[in-house]
Amino acid sequence: MNTGSDEPGEAVMAANRSETGEAGDGHPGQGLGSRAPEFVKARRMLHLSWQVGVFVIGLAVVVAGIIMLPLPGPGWVVIFGGMAIWATEFVWAQLALRWTKRKVTEAAQRALDPKVRRRNITLTVIGLVIISALVGVYVWKFGFEMPWKIKDQ
């Protein structure tokens, strides 16, 4: 299973940490699993209620992010925030969040590559020149009239 880490056997190490009772504080080397307080984890029904609450809150945040995708608002940021809420309790969300962080970091590094930046700047300049030429031809032919006000010529 790909956990988003370069270290082999990370899931096994996480299981060993939880057996020995090592607590984590959200750092990258922390094992997978619940981050609920110890008194909550000690009581099965309370822990189950905790997980349901975390799931419902995370779901509400993710749904709000999905609604914000076509509407004004930081949709993707809110969706990743909901995933982070889920990741405080669920291993599958922790793995998905690690994978996403790794992919975003790789994309950012590729975007900062000088060759890629030079190519992107060149394509942007070419696009702006083409758009400027099209606007110039339109203004030359019709003036500053809007298309719905142009009379037959």
Backbone hydrogen bonds in HBPLUS format (Angstrom, degrees):
<---DONOR---> <-ACCEPTOR-->    atom                        ^
c    i                          cat <-CA-CA->   ^        H-A-AA   ^      H-
h    n   atom  resd res      DA  || num        DHA   H-A  angle D-A-AA Bond
n    s   type  num  typ     dist DA aas  dist angle  dist       angle   num
A0013-MET N   A0009-GLY O   3.08 MM   4  6.37 157.0  2.13 148.3 154.7     1
A0014-ALA N   A0010-GLU O   2.88 MM   4  6.15 148.6  1.97 146.4 155.3     2
A0015-ALA N   A0011-ALA O   3.01 MM   4  6.28 152.0  2.09 143.2 150.1     3
A0016-ASN N   A0012-VAL O   2.99 MM   4  6.28 156.9  2.05 148.9 155.1     4
A0017-ARG N   A0013-MET O   2.94 MM   4  6.18 151.2  2.02 145.6 153.3     5
A0018-SER N   A0014-ALA O   3.05 MM   4  6.30 156.3  2.10 147.0 152.5     6
A0019-GLU N   A0015-ALA O   3.08 MM   4  6.33 145.6  2.20 143.7 153.0     7
A0020-THR N   A0016-ASN O   3.12 MM   4  6.34 149.8  2.21 145.2 152.4     8
A0021-GLY N   A0017-ARG O   3.02 MM   4  6.16 116.0  2.45 136.4 152.4     9
A0022-GLU N   A0017-ARG O   3.09 MM   5  5.41 152.1  2.17 154.7 153.2    10
A0030-GLN N   A0027-HIS O   2.91 MM   3  5.49 164.5  1.93 126.5 130.3    11
A0035-ARG N   A0088-THR O   2.92 MM  53  5.52 138.7  2.10 166.4 165.9    12
A0040-VAL N   A0037-PRO O   3.02 MM   3  5.40 133.3  2.24 106.7 119.4    13
A0041-LYS N   A0037-PRO O   3.05 MM   4  6.44 160.1  2.09 154.9 160.9    14
A0042-ALA N   A0038-GLU O   2.96 MM   4  6.08 137.9  2.14 146.6 157.6    15
A0043-ARG N   A0040-VAL O   3.29 MM   3  5.70 150.8  2.38 108.7 115.9    16
A0047-HIS N   A0043-ARG O   2.84 MM   4  6.03 155.1  1.91 155.4 163.5    17
A0048-LEU N   A0044-ARG O   2.88 MM   4  6.11 156.8  1.93 151.4 158.0    18
A0049-SER N   A0045-MET O   2.90 MM   4  6.11 157.8  1.95 145.3 151.5    19
A0050-TRP N   A0046-LEU O   2.85 MM   4  6.05 151.4  1.93 142.0 150.6    20
A0051-GLN N   A0047-HIS O   2.88 MM   4  6.16 158.0  1.93 149.1 154.2    21
A0052-VAL N   A0048-LEU O   2.95 MM   4  6.23 157.3  2.00 148.6 154.8    22
A0053-GLY N   A0049-SER O   2.92 MM   4  6.14 161.3  1.96 150.1 155.1    23
A0054-VAL N   A0050-TRP O   2.89 MM   4  6.17 161.2  1.92 153.4 158.5    24
A0055-PHE N   A0051-GLN O   2.87 MM   4  6.03 157.6  1.92 147.3 153.9    25
A0056-VAL N   A0052-VAL O   2.90 MM   4  6.12 163.0  1.92 153.0 157.1    26
A0057-ILE N   A0053-GLY O   2.96 MM   4  6.13 168.4  1.97 153.2 156.4    27
A0058-GLY N   A0054-VAL O   2.90 MM   4  5.97 164.5  1.93 147.8 152.9    28
A0059-LEU N   A0055-PHE O   2.79 MM   4  5.92 153.1  1.86 146.7 154.9    29
A0060-ALA N   A0056-VAL O   2.92 MM   4  6.15 157.2  1.97 148.3 154.0    30
A0061-VAL N   A0057-ILE O   3.04 MM   4  6.33 156.1  2.10 148.6 154.9    31
A0062-VAL N   A0058-GLY O   2.90 MM   4  6.13 160.3  1.94 150.1 155.7    32
A0063-VAL N   A0059-LEU O   2.86 MM   4  6.01 164.0  1.88 153.2 157.6    33
A0064-ALA N   A0060-ALA O   2.98 MM   4  6.12 156.1  2.03 142.2 149.0    34
A0065-GLY N   A0061-VAL O   2.96 MM   4  6.23 150.3  2.05 143.6 151.8    35
A0066-ILE N   A0062-VAL O   2.88 MM   4  6.21 150.6  1.96 148.3 156.7    36
A0067-ILE N   A0063-VAL O   2.90 MM   4  6.19 154.2  1.97 149.8 156.7    37
A0068-MET N   A0064-ALA O   2.99 MM   4  6.24 142.3  2.13 139.0 149.6    38
A0069-LEU N   A0066-ILE O   3.24 MM   3  5.31 149.4  2.34  97.9 106.7    39
A0075-GLY N   A0073-GLY O   2.94 MM   2  5.63 132.3  2.17 107.3  93.2    40
A0078-VAL N   A0074-PRO O   3.05 MM   4  6.25 158.9  2.09 157.8 164.0    41
A0079-ILE N   A0075-GLY O   2.94 MM   4  6.21 155.8  2.00 151.2 158.6    42
A0080-PHE N   A0076-TRP O   2.95 MM   4  6.16 164.2  1.97 151.3 154.8    43
A0081-GLY N   A0077-VAL O   2.91 MM   4  6.12 140.1  2.08 137.5 149.5    44
A0082-GLY N   A0078-VAL O   2.92 MM   4  6.25 150.7  2.01 148.0 154.9    45
A0083-MET N   A0079-ILE O   2.96 MM   4  6.33 151.7  2.04 146.0 154.3    46
A0084-ALA N   A0080-PHE O   2.89 MM   4  6.12 146.1  2.01 139.4 148.7    47
A0085-ILE N   A0081-GLY O   2.97 MM   4  6.31 146.0  2.09 142.9 152.1    48
A0086-TRP N   A0082-GLY O   2.98 MM   4  6.32 161.2  2.01 148.6 153.1    49
A0087-ALA N   A0083-MET O   2.79 MM   4  6.00 146.2  1.91 142.1 152.6    50
A0088-THR N   A0085-ILE O   3.17 MM   3  5.53 154.3  2.24 106.1 113.7    51
A0089-GLU N   A0086-TRP O   2.95 MM   3  5.70 163.8  1.97 121.3 126.8    52
A0090-PHE N   A0086-TRP O   2.91 MM   4  5.91 162.5  1.94 159.8 165.1    53
A0094-GLN N   A0090-PHE O   3.14 MM   4  6.45 149.5  2.24 142.9 151.8    54
A0094-GLN N   A0091-VAL O   3.03 MM   3  4.95 114.9  2.47  94.1 110.6    55
A0095-LEU N   A0091-VAL O   2.88 MM   4  6.18 159.9  1.93 159.7 164.4    56
A0096-ALA N   A0092-TRP O   3.01 MM   4  6.18 158.1  2.06 141.2 147.5    57
A0097-LEU N   A0093-ALA O   2.84 MM   4  5.94 156.3  1.90 145.2 151.9    58
A0098-ARG N   A0094-GLN O   2.94 MM   4  6.12 155.1  2.01 145.8 152.4    59
A0099-TRP N   A0095-LEU O   2.99 MM   4  6.18 163.5  2.02 149.2 153.6    60
A0100-THR N   A0096-ALA O   2.93 MM   4  6.12 159.1  1.98 145.6 151.6    61
A0101-LYS N   A0097-LEU O   2.89 MM   4  6.06 162.4  1.92 148.7 153.4    62
A0102-ARG N   A0098-ARG O   2.95 MM   4  6.15 158.5  2.00 149.2 155.0    63
A0103-LYS N   A0099-TRP O   2.97 MM   4  6.23 158.9  2.02 150.1 155.6    64
A0104-VAL N   A0100-THR O   2.91 MM   4  6.09 161.3  1.94 155.2 160.1    65
A0105-THR N   A0101-LYS O   2.96 MM   4  6.09 158.1  2.01 146.1 152.3    66
A0106-GLU N   A0102-ARG O   2.98 MM   4  6.20 157.8  2.03 146.6 152.6    67
A0107-ALA N   A0103-LYS O   2.94 MM   4  6.16 158.5  1.99 146.7 152.5    68
A0108-ALA N   A0104-VAL O   2.90 MM   4  6.11 155.7  1.95 147.8 154.5    69
A0109-GLN N   A0105-THR O   2.98 MM   4  6.21 155.3  2.04 147.9 154.4    70
A0110-ARG N   A0106-GLU O   2.96 MM   4  6.21 154.3  2.02 147.7 154.9    71
A0111-ALA N   A0107-ALA O   2.89 MM   4  6.10 152.2  1.97 146.1 153.8    72
A0112-LEU N   A0108-ALA O   3.09 MM   4  6.28 137.9  2.27 139.9 150.1    73
A0113-ASP N   A0110-ARG O   3.19 MM   3  5.23 157.8  2.25 101.9 108.7    74
A0117-ARG N   A0113-ASP O   2.92 MM   4  6.17 163.7  1.95 162.5 168.0    75
A0118-ARG N   A0114-PRO O   2.91 MM   4  6.03 161.9  1.94 148.0 152.8    76
A0119-ARG N   A0115-LYS O   2.99 MM   4  6.20 158.5  2.03 146.0 151.9    77
A0120-ASN N   A0116-VAL O   2.88 MM   4  6.09 162.9  1.90 151.9 156.5    78
A0121-ILE N   A0117-ARG O   2.89 MM   4  6.09 160.2  1.93 153.3 158.5    79
A0122-THR N   A0118-ARG O   2.95 MM   4  6.10 159.2  1.99 146.7 152.8    80
A0123-LEU N   A0119-ARG O   2.90 MM   4  6.16 163.7  1.93 154.3 158.3    81
A0124-THR N   A0120-ASN O   2.95 MM   4  6.09 153.7  2.02 143.7 151.2    82
A0125-VAL N   A0121-ILE O   2.94 MM   4  6.16 161.0  1.98 151.3 155.9    83
A0126-ILE N   A0122-THR O   2.96 MM   4  6.20 163.6  1.99 152.3 156.9    84
A0127-GLY N   A0123-LEU O   2.93 MM   4  6.08 159.1  1.97 145.4 151.4    85
A0128-LEU N   A0124-THR O   2.91 MM   4  6.15 158.0  1.96 150.0 155.9    86
A0129-VAL N   A0125-VAL O   2.93 MM   4  6.16 153.0  2.01 150.1 157.3    87
A0130-ILE N   A0126-ILE O   3.01 MM   4  6.27 159.2  2.05 150.4 155.6    88
A0131-ILE N   A0127-GLY O   2.97 MM   4  6.20 164.3  1.99 151.5 155.7    89
A0132-SER N   A0128-LEU O   2.87 MM   4  5.97 157.8  1.92 143.9 150.7    90
A0133-ALA N   A0129-VAL O   2.92 MM   4  6.11 154.6  1.99 145.9 152.7    91
A0134-LEU N   A0130-ILE O   2.98 MM   4  6.26 157.4  2.04 149.6 155.5    92
A0135-VAL N   A0131-ILE O   2.93 MM   4  6.17 160.9  1.97 152.7 157.7    93
A0136-GLY N   A0132-SER O   2.85 MM   4  6.00 156.5  1.91 146.9 154.1    94
A0137-VAL N   A0133-ALA O   2.94 MM   4  6.20 158.3  1.99 150.0 154.8    95
A0138-TYR N   A0134-LEU O   3.04 MM   4  6.24 159.6  2.08 145.9 151.6    96
A0139-VAL N   A0135-VAL O   2.91 MM   4  6.13 166.2  1.93 155.2 158.3    97
A0140-TRP N   A0136-GLY O   2.89 MM   4  6.01 156.6  1.95 148.0 155.0    98
A0141-LYS N   A0137-VAL O   2.94 MM   4  6.06 155.4  2.00 147.1 153.4    99
A0142-PHE N   A0138-TYR O   2.81 MM   4  5.86 174.2  1.81 160.4 162.4   100
A0143-GLY N   A0139-VAL O   2.74 MM   4  4.29 135.9  1.93 116.4 126.7   101
A0149-LYS N   A0146-MET O   2.92 MM   3  5.45 161.7  1.95 121.7 127.9   102
